Amino acid sequence: QFSGLLGTVYRRGNLSFTRDGNSLLSPVGNRISLFDLKNNKCETLPLATRLNIVCVGLSPDGSLAILIDEEGAALLVSLIGKCVIHQFYFHQPVHSVSFSPDGKKFVVTKDNLAYLYHAPGKKREFNAFVLDKTYYGPYDETTCIDWTDDSKCFAVGSKDMSTWVFGAERWANLIYYSLGGHKDVIVACFFEENSLDLYTISQDAALCVWQCDTELDGLKPMPPKDAAMEKKAAEDDEELLEEPKGEEIHGKADPSEQETRNKVKYSRVAKYFFNKEGDFNNLTAAAYHKKTHLLVTGFASGIFHLHELPDFNLIHSLSISDQRIASVSINCTGDWIAFGCSGLGQLLVWEWQSESYVLKQQGHFNSMVSLAYSPDGQYIVTGGEDGKVKVWNTSSSFCFVTFTEHNSGVTAVTFTSTGYVVLSASLDGTVRAFDLHRYRNFRTFTSPRPSQFSCLAVDSSGEIVAAGSQDSFEIFIWSMQSGKLLDVLAGHEGPISSLSFNPMKCVLASASWDKTVKLWDMLDSWRTKETLIMNSDVLVVAFRPDGKELAVAALNGQITFWDHENAVQTSSIEGRHDLQMGRKELDKITAKQAAKGKSFTTLCYSADGQSILAGGLSKFVCIYNVKEQILMKKFEISCNYSLDAMEEYLDRRKMTEFGSMALIDEGGGGDEGVAIPLPGVKRGDMSYRHFKPEIRVTCVRFCPTGRSWAATTTEGLLLYSLDSGLIFDPFELDIDVTPSNIHKKLNQKEYTMAIVMAFKLNEKKLIQEVIEAVPSSEVDVVCSSLPDLYVEKLLEFLASAFETSCHLEFYLIWAHKLLMLHGQKLKTRSVKLLPVIQFLQKSIQRHFEDVSKLCEWNIYNIKYALAISQQRGMKRLAEETPGDEEELDSDSDYLM
């Protein structure tokens, strides 16, 4: 089940803070992520639109959000239940959406119109989007919306350089009002707090201040007679139409004299310019905080300004990026400002008073290529084509360190068995080792002749590093301790595609395009032990976690399994049909024909070694059972149609008599049309106008704890984990095992029996209740009398309980007693139990880090308090000894 998206923090669209101002909603492609800035966590909601999200509207109470994608399909989402409530289609691209401050209405702008809808309220109603009024007026596309504080009026900015103020109800003295005064597209418009005064900001970095002659209370409702006449006229129109369109309000840019009599008037008080003389810096985004009168503006060069309005005083101006700032948002207290840059996928939250970052995250600029889990499953390291190596925390979903030493794309990354060293291989001809304690690059391995490294492996002791090269067909072996090149293994006749060390023995398997897999014995003078011959070019090899089996994926789409001790093939899986290729827009052949040349490019065994994950150049990841050779499950990685090669058949609507629309370049004057991409081009032509990235899975890895797996895709790093919800999954049930019987046993103090029965029912709440009812003095006795089968189950339960429970010492006693009493027996089944033990270790390690920091801080505080109290107790001597006085002073300064 989908559990999170790492590696991309912002794609495009508007950022919005939640009502309490502690969390930030950011659109990530066709999903949405919620960054909890107080608790330093990030979660991606388990829902997705069909295309990339363009705008997000958040209701004032923070419980609902409207997500609208590129084509105008909208989802109404509950942020409390994290589910989709309603779907709606606007039929055209939507520019912005905004709820009224009282939460009763919302405005959507599309084309040159503004639509006012009734917002889904607290009432349980079926039809969530009811059109109330349609506003006509601007001549070109509308760009931005802002409401007055009491939801009586709203302003809409347009690309025709005008701003329109509309009444949300029919006011006698304000139906519509048009404001000019700008020479470029309007980027934002803001009302002043509790008034109709307006600020408008245009793309050429000009700000106009408009003053209104009427207060909000001065808006008069329309006399009932006029309203009734207008309504009747509207109804006559409506009879001709099939569907009710709601009221229509037509605005004119130059109304006649009699229309403006007794109406609200605006006058321009001031006009300010952001750019200094000779600067041509386009303004791209703006946000205004009404209570503190703070205006934030972002520019195309990555600079942002903070101004205080109405006087336009500059507070500060900084550059945060070299890309254009696509979205700006301020939280409700006005302390934190969020910036999104879609060019590099950056998301920053800036605290302007202390001038510090609250959050600074950036994904890989190009696609991610490889990933690896740390041995305890707490961290994930990813390498990208932008040459960066990033390390992510799986529990908080944040990247906490980025290494930028490589000068070219990273092709492979891996952790050593200790979990504190990350290795990465790159096309720049180096393999680098990074230390996760001091965050530095402490070893760089190179080859005598520069060669591009395509794959990397490190043995289970972490001493031997091996990398295969693309161009010289050799494998290089280095020592981790000295950094010296130990040997060069030659023998392959094609580029090396994959390397893998046996987890149990010092045997290296290397796969190559010369249709062979070679096994090298590292202890026996590096000679080849065995050569396995395949039917086609080998793309990837992987050892089973117990080292007894080798899986090989080849270019013909087959996965074969080998007993490498005896060099015999044990089984094979024909997987080409499970990949289900999509057809790219520029493909001349159908998906079915293209699939004949496709295959799996990444393999990985699950933690228990019973199933295997496989992914390739399609939107599916397949899980096979190795023993039965059957497909157990197929995961659809993405449903985002903004990516290429998603659909198996091209859309009929995009077909013309000359072929696909995508193949006809409207802008090109030449006869040849669109250049068809050359075979092997993975990323498409970047210089092409409509550039669509292609959906693909570059790497899949299973977590050592066995609870989750991750895949690097075009969309980012996707995590899938076991569902922790309620599943009734009983174990050896019989008729006497009922909750009431379990409680009876507890009352009779038969704890062991109660625990066994609770595990048979296998309901988490019940197990927790039973275990927490055992007195801590009895834990020893209960542990010693538990049957072996339930020891494993109890360990697994403890590992998951550590993540949520506050009874730290109590559960630690349990874990300690279980491991002390049953350690020897557990050791015999260590391979099977490894995932559970690692899960337990990960949970305990996390608590250890938290508690140890707290203890160190407390010890320091106590020492400080003691030292101060000793200082206080000393009587200061009089003037005779000025020397002592000075010594004491320097002492207390030192303590401070």
ABEGO torsion letter per residue (X at the ends): XBABBBGBABABEBBBBBAAGABBBBBBEABBBBBBAAAGBBBBBBBBBABBBABBBBBAAGABBBBBBAAGBBBBBBAAAGBBABBBBAGBBBABBBBBAAGABBBBBBEABBBBBBBBBABBBABABBBABBBBGBABBBABBBBBAAGABBBBBBAAGBBBBBBABBBAABABBBBBGBABBBABBBBBBGBABBBBBBAAGBBBBBBBABBAAABBBBBAAAAAAAAAAAAAAAAABABBAEBBBBBBABBBAAAABGBBBBBBABBBBABBBGBBBBBABBBBBAAAGBBBBBBAAGBBBBBBOAAGBBABBBBABABBBABBBBBAAGABBBBBBAAAGBBBBBBAAAGBBABBBBBBABBBABBBBBAAGABBBBBBAAGBBBBBBAAAGBBABBBAABABBBABBBBBAAGABBBBBBAAGBBBBBBAAAGBBABBBBBABBBBBABBBBBAAGABBBBBBAAAGBBBBBBAAAGBBABBBBGBABBBABBBBBAABBBBBBBBAAGBBBBBBAABGGBBABBBBBABBBABBBBBAAGABBBBBBAAGBBBBBBAAAGBBABBBBAAAAAGBBBBAABABBAAAAAAABBBABBBBBAAGABBBBBBBBABBBBBBAAAGBBABBBBABABAABBGABABBBAAABBAAEBAAABBAABABAAEBBBBBBGBAAEBAABABBBBBBBBABBBBBAAGABBBBBBAAEBBBBBBBABBBBBBBGBBAABBAAAAAAAAAAGBAAAAAAAAAAAGBAAAAAAAAAABBAAAAAAAAAABBAAAAAAAAAAAAAAAAABABAAAAAAAAAAAAAAAAAAAAAAAAAAAAAAAAAAAAAAAAAAAAAAAAAAAAAAAAAAAAAAAAAABBBBBAABAAAAAAAAAAAAAAX
